[in-house]
Amino acid sequence: MASIETVANRYKPLRFNGIANGLDELLSMAEANEMSHLAFAEMLADHEPA
């Protein structure tokens, strides 16, 4: 299983720096709120500036 740092680093070449820098917090929020995969994906999209 990949580490959070490994996954976060995969977002950087895509220029999703907001997600890369906040992934740990985003995952914690998703777990605390028992989010579905779809809700988590939406949260990631909302977290990244346009």
C-alpha positions in Angstrom: 0.0 0.0 0.0 1.3 3.4 -0.9 2.1 6.1 1.7 0.2 9.4 1.8 3.5 11.1 0.8 3.8 8.8 -2.3 0.3 9.5 -3.4 0.6 13.3 -2.7 3.7 13.4 -4.9 1.8 11.9 -7.8 -0.5 14.9 -7.8 2.4 17.4 -8.1 3.3 16.7 -11.8 -0.4 17.2 -12.6 -0.1 20.6 -10.9 -2.7 19.7 -8.3 -0.6 21.3 -5.6 -3.6 22.1 -3.4 -4.5 18.4 -3.2 -0.8 17.4 -2.9 -0.2 19.7 0.0 -3.5 19.0 1.8 -4.0 15.3 1.1 -3.4 14.2 4.7 -6.0 16.6 6.0 -8.4 15.7 3.3 -8.1 12.0 4.0 -8.7 12.7 7.7 -11.8 14.7 7.0 -13.1 11.9 4.6 -12.6 9.2 7.3 -14.2 11.3 10.1 -17.2 12.0 7.9 -17.4 8.4 6.5 -17.5 9.9 3.0 -18.3 7.8 -0.1 -15.7 7.5 -2.8 -17.7 9.9 -5.0 -18.1 12.5 -2.2 -14.3 12.2 -1.6 -13.6 12.8 -5.3 -15.9 15.8 -5.3 -14.1 17.2 -2.2 -10.7 16.8 -4.0 -12.1 18.7 -7.0 -13.5 21.4 -4.8 -10.2 21.7 -2.9 -8.1 22.5 -6.0 -8.3 26.2 -7.1 -9.6 26.7 -10.6 
